[in-house]
């Protein structure tokens, strides 16, 4: 975690206040966000920022991109499997898309 992220999270937690939950991000009524709500918000902010016009903006797209970047950085697949919580390497493989241009460089 970067120092900047640590500072921003500390400010967020200070403003949010202490709660009786392990959940970091909560709604206005201090309840966990619904999965669909997060998907909708990401799609909305992707659209208004213009990013969504070029790439998919969703939790799934972020997770897939994280996996792909880690593979490209030669991260150990068993470590990546643990980081992402996948039960098998086959499940992890679904998140890592290999394109034809990648095959040329192998």
Secondary structure in CASP SS format (residue, H / E / C, confidence):
PFRMAT SS
TARGET T0000
AUTHOR 0000-0000-0000
METHOD secondary structure of the structure
MODEL  1
X C 1.00
X C 1.00
X H 1.00
X H 1.00
X H 1.00
X H 1.00
X H 1.00
X H 1.00
X H 1.00
X H 1.00
X H 1.00
X H 1.00
X H 1.00
X H 1.00
X H 1.00
X H 1.00
X C 1.00
X C 1.00
X C 1.00
X C 1.00
X C 1.00
X C 1.00
X C 1.00
X C 1.00
X C 1.00
X E 1.00
X C 1.00
X C 1.00
X C 1.00
X C 1.00
X C 1.00
X E 1.00
X C 1.00
X C 1.00
X H 1.00
X H 1.00
X H 1.00
X H 1.00
X H 1.00
X H 1.00
X H 1.00
X H 1.00
X H 1.00
X H 1.00
X H 1.00
X H 1.00
X H 1.00
X H 1.00
X H 1.00
X C 1.00
X H 1.00
X H 1.00
X H 1.00
X C 1.00
X C 1.00
X C 1.00
X C 1.00
X C 1.00
X H 1.00
X H 1.00
X H 1.00
X H 1.00
X H 1.00
X H 1.00
X H 1.00
X H 1.00
X H 1.00
X H 1.00
X H 1.00
X H 1.00
X H 1.00
X H 1.00
X C 1.00
X C 1.00
X C 1.00
X C 1.00
X H 1.00
X H 1.00
X H 1.00
X H 1.00
X H 1.00
X H 1.00
X H 1.00
X H 1.00
X C 1.00
X C 1.00
X C 1.00
X C 1.00
X H 1.00
X H 1.00
X H 1.00
X H 1.00
X H 1.00
X C 1.00
X C 1.00
X C 1.00
X C 1.00
X C 1.00
X C 1.00
X H 1.00
X H 1.00
X H 1.00
X H 1.00
X H 1.00
X H 1.00
X C 1.00
END
